[in-house]
């Protein structure tokens, strides 16, 4: 009989493989960073040692949560295993405002569950142009005060997530850079290897010029090949940045919440960190 379980780190690797099979192109080292935020985020329906469906229900403090990795095994879809794990994930986040990035196929179902559209995100991708990187003012993120990075991240995300952020900027293979202007950290970004190419996110900046400088510096530090950047569609300066890099739109997701969209500095968000964790 199928039962609900919380996945271990080893079991959670299966959820990442399923996401790769869906074409979501997870980062090569995303999993330990996700688990640094919430060791119990991955839930699954399991029977006789085999996973039937998975979901990530990530807890950010007492007030916010995020749903991701919502996948039923393709050969078992339509049998209720997805709905069972969905209910478990939402129960894990009970009492919190919950967000998600909904793929087109699921958006109607999310609306039925009380989620409301806040905005669309666009995944831009391709082999980017490489504008000249600035000669000064770009430092490794590890060389600037972590509190400054956390404050910038908190300005564009509904909750503090310092455990995740520390892991994200320090994970082997991830390149994390900060822009420093007149002694002040005015932006930061991370680029990381994925199943295909590299993914750039987050990209947080106080101005389009800072975002452009960071993007150029990050691109200069990875090999040639495809790069993917997830951009909030209403932020025209972010869309313009992606287009200026020669990237083209792929697919869209709907950022949805169970209540009013939280207030963030949307003008600073030039690249979403992850469709799986927000």
C-alpha positions as CSV (number, residue, x, y, z in Angstrom):
1,X,0.0,0.0,0.0
2,X,1.3,3.5,-0.8
3,X,2.4,5.6,2.1
4,X,3.7,9.1,2.6
5,X,7.4,9.5,3.4
6,X,9.9,12.3,3.9
7,X,12.8,11.8,1.5
8,X,16.4,11.4,2.7
9,X,19.1,13.3,0.8
10,X,19.9,10.2,-1.2
11,X,16.2,9.6,-2.0
12,X,15.7,13.3,-2.9
13,X,18.2,12.8,-5.7
14,X,15.5,10.8,-7.5
15,X,13.2,13.9,-7.4
16,X,16.0,15.9,-9.1
17,X,16.3,13.2,-11.8
18,X,12.6,13.3,-12.4
19,X,12.8,17.1,-12.8
20,X,15.6,16.7,-15.3
21,X,13.5,14.2,-17.2
22,X,10.7,16.8,-17.3
23,X,13.1,19.2,-19.0
24,X,13.5,21.6,-16.1
25,X,17.3,21.5,-16.3
26,X,18.2,21.4,-12.6
27,X,21.6,22.7,-11.4
28,X,24.2,20.0,-10.8
29,X,24.6,20.9,-7.2
30,X,21.2,22.3,-6.3
31,X,20.2,19.6,-3.9
32,X,22.5,20.2,-0.9
33,X,21.6,23.9,-1.1
34,X,17.9,23.1,-1.0
35,X,18.4,20.8,1.9
36,X,20.3,23.5,3.8
37,X,17.1,25.5,3.9
38,X,14.8,22.7,4.9
39,X,16.0,19.2,5.4
40,X,12.5,17.8,5.3
41,X,11.2,19.7,2.2
42,X,10.9,16.6,0.0
43,X,7.8,14.5,0.4
44,X,6.8,11.4,-1.6
45,X,4.3,8.7,-2.0
46,X,6.1,5.4,-1.9
47,X,5.2,1.8,-2.3
48,X,7.5,-1.2,-1.9
49,X,10.5,1.0,-2.0
50,X,9.5,2.7,-5.3
51,X,8.6,6.4,-5.5
52,X,5.2,7.1,-7.0
53,X,5.1,10.9,-6.8
54,X,7.2,13.7,-5.2
55,X,6.8,17.3,-4.1
56,X,9.0,19.9,-2.4
57,X,7.3,21.9,0.3
58,X,10.0,24.3,1.5
59,X,9.5,26.1,4.8
60,X,10.8,29.6,5.2
61,X,10.3,30.6,8.9
62,X,6.8,30.5,10.2
63,X,5.1,32.6,7.6
64,X,6.1,31.6,4.1
65,X,6.5,28.4,2.1
66,X,7.2,27.4,-1.5
67,X,6.0,24.4,-3.6
68,X,8.2,22.9,-6.2
69,X,9.2,19.5,-7.8
70,X,5.6,18.5,-8.0
71,X,5.8,15.4,-10.2
72,X,4.0,12.1,-10.5
73,X,5.8,9.2,-12.2
74,X,4.7,9.3,-15.8
75,X,3.5,5.7,-16.0
76,X,1.4,6.2,-12.8
77,X,-0.3,9.5,-13.6
78,X,-4.1,9.7,-13.2
79,X,-4.1,7.3,-10.2
80,X,-4.2,9.9,-7.4
81,X,-0.6,9.7,-6.3
82,X,0.0,13.3,-7.4
83,X,-3.0,14.6,-5.5
84,X,-2.0,12.7,-2.4
85,X,1.5,14.2,-2.2
86,X,0.1,17.6,-3.1
87,X,-2.2,17.5,-0.1
88,X,0.7,16.4,2.1
89,X,2.9,19.3,0.8
90,X,0.2,21.9,1.4
91,X,-0.4,20.4,4.9
92,X,3.3,20.8,5.7
93,X,3.0,24.5,4.8
94,X,-0.3,25.1,6.6
95,X,-0.6,28.5,8.1
96,X,1.9,30.1,5.7
97,X,1.5,32.2,2.6
98,X,2.5,29.7,-0.1
99,X,4.1,30.5,-3.5
100,X,4.9,28.4,-6.5
101,X,6.0,28.8,-10.2
102,X,3.3,26.9,-12.1
103,X,3.9,25.3,-15.4
104,X,1.2,25.9,-18.0
105,X,-0.3,22.4,-17.7
106,X,-1.0,22.8,-14.0
107,X,-2.0,26.4,-13.6
108,X,-5.8,25.7,-13.8
109,X,-5.4,23.1,-11.0
110,X,-3.5,25.6,-8.9
111,X,-6.2,28.1,-9.3
112,X,-8.7,25.5,-8.0
113,X,-6.5,25.1,-4.9
114,X,-6.7,28.8,-4.2
115,X,-3.6,30.1,-5.8
116,X,-3.8,33.5,-7.5
117,X,-1.6,34.8,-10.3
118,X,1.0,37.4,-9.3
119,X,3.1,37.6,-12.5
120,X,4.6,35.4,-15.2
121,X,8.3,34.5,-15.3
122,X,10.1,33.8,-18.6
123,X,13.0,31.4,-19.1
124,X,15.4,33.0,-21.5
125,X,18.2,30.8,-22.9
126,X,20.8,30.4,-25.6
127,X,24.5,30.9,-26.1
128,X,24.9,34.4,-24.8
129,X,26.8,37.4,-26.1
130,X,29.6,38.3,-23.8
131,X,29.8,42.0,-23.2
132,X,33.1,43.3,-21.7
133,X,33.3,42.6,-18.0
134,X,34.0,45.6,-15.7
135,X,37.6,45.9,-14.7
136,X,36.8,47.1,-11.2
137,X,34.1,46.9,-8.6
138,X,33.3,43.2,-8.9
139,X,34.3,41.0,-6.0
140,X,33.8,37.4,-5.0
141,X,30.6,37.3,-2.9
142,X,32.6,35.6,-0.2
143,X,34.7,38.8,0.1
144,X,31.8,41.1,1.0
145,X,29.8,41.1,4.3
146,X,27.2,38.3,4.1
147,X,24.7,40.6,5.8
148,X,24.7,42.9,2.8
149,X,24.0,40.0,0.4
150,X,21.2,38.7,2.7
151,X,19.6,42.1,2.9
152,X,19.6,42.4,-0.9
153,X,18.1,38.9,-1.2
154,X,15.5,39.6,1.4
155,X,14.5,42.7,-0.5
156,X,13.4,40.6,-3.5
157,X,12.2,37.4,-1.7
158,X,9.3,37.2,0.8
159,X,11.3,35.6,3.6
160,X,14.8,35.4,5.0
161,X,16.7,32.3,3.8
162,X,20.2,32.7,5.1
163,X,20.9,29.0,5.4
164,X,20.1,28.5,1.7
165,X,21.9,31.6,0.6
166,X,25.1,30.7,2.4
167,X,25.1,27.3,0.7
168,X,24.2,28.7,-2.7
169,X,27.0,31.2,-2.9
170,X,29.6,28.7,-1.5
171,X,28.6,25.5,-3.3
172,X,31.6,24.1,-5.4
173,X,31.0,24.9,-9.0
174,X,28.9,28.0,-8.3
175,X,30.3,31.4,-9.1
176,X,29.0,34.1,-6.9
177,X,30.0,37.7,-7.4
178,X,29.0,41.1,-5.9
179,X,29.1,44.6,-7.2
180,X,30.6,47.2,-4.9
181,X,30.0,50.9,-5.6
182,X,31.6,53.5,-3.3
183,X,32.0,50.8,-0.6
184,X,28.4,49.7,-0.8
185,X,27.2,46.3,-2.1
186,X,24.8,47.2,-4.8
187,X,24.1,43.8,-6.3
188,X,25.1,40.2,-6.5
189,X,24.5,37.2,-8.7
190,X,25.3,33.5,-9.0
191,X,25.9,31.3,-12.0
192,X,26.0,27.6,-11.7
193,X,26.4,24.5,-13.9
194,X,23.2,22.7,-14.9
195,X,22.4,19.6,-16.8
196,X,22.6,21.7,-19.9
197,X,24.9,24.7,-19.8
198,X,24.7,27.2,-16.9
199,X,21.9,28.9,-15.0
200,X,22.2,32.4,-13.8
201,X,20.2,33.2,-10.6
202,X,19.7,35.0,-8.5
203,X,20.6,38.3,-10.2
204,X,19.8,41.1,-7.8
205,X,20.8,44.7,-8.5
206,X,19.9,48.2,-7.4
207,X,19.9,49.4,-11.1
208,X,20.0,48.0,-14.6
209,X,23.6,49.2,-14.9
210,X,24.6,47.1,-11.9
211,X,22.8,44.1,-13.3
212,X,24.5,44.5,-16.6
213,X,27.9,44.7,-15.0
214,X,27.3,41.6,-12.9
215,X,25.9,39.6,-15.8
216,X,29.0,40.4,-17.9
217,X,31.3,39.4,-15.0
218,X,29.5,36.2,-14.3
219,X,29.4,35.1,-18.0
220,X,33.2,35.8,-18.2
221,X,33.8,33.2,-15.6
222,X,32.1,30.2,-17.2
223,X,32.9,28.3,-20.3
224,X,31.2,28.9,-23.6
225,X,27.8,27.3,-24.0
226,X,24.1,27.8,-23.3
227,X,23.0,30.0,-20.4
228,X,19.5,30.3,-18.9
229,X,18.1,33.2,-17.0
230,X,14.6,33.3,-15.5
231,X,13.2,36.8,-15.7
232,X,10.0,38.3,-14.2
233,X,8.0,39.3,-17.3
234,X,6.7,42.6,-15.9
235,X,10.2,43.9,-15.1
236,X,11.0,45.4,-18.5
237,X,14.6,46.3,-17.6
238,X,15.2,42.6,-16.7
239,X,13.7,41.4,-20.0
240,X,15.8,44.0,-21.9
241,X,18.9,42.7,-20.2
242,X,18.2,39.1,-21.2
243,X,17.5,40.3,-24.8
244,X,20.7,42.4,-24.8
245,X,22.7,39.2,-24.0
246,X,21.2,37.5,-27.1
247,X,19.0,35.1,-25.1
248,X,15.6,34.2,-26.4
249,X,12.4,33.2,-24.6
250,X,11.7,29.5,-24.0
251,X,8.8,28.7,-21.7
252,X,6.9,30.7,-19.1
253,X,5.7,29.9,-15.6
254,X,3.1,31.6,-13.5
255,X,4.2,32.9,-10.1
256,X,1.2,32.3,-7.9
257,X,0.4,32.7,-4.2
258,X,-2.3,31.6,-1.9
259,X,-3.0,35.2,-1.0
260,X,-2.0,38.7,-1.9
261,X,1.5,38.8,-3.5
262,X,4.1,39.8,-0.9
263,X,5.7,43.2,-1.2
264,X,9.2,42.9,-2.7
265,X,11.5,45.3,-4.5
266,X,10.6,43.9,-7.9
267,X,12.7,46.6,-9.6
268,X,15.8,44.8,-8.2
269,X,14.9,41.3,-9.3
270,X,16.7,40.7,-12.6
271,X,16.9,36.9,-12.3
272,X,14.9,34.5,-10.3
273,X,17.0,32.1,-8.1
274,X,15.0,28.9,-8.8
275,X,11.6,27.9,-10.0
276,X,11.8,25.1,-7.4
277,X,12.5,27.2,-4.3
278,X,11.5,30.7,-5.5
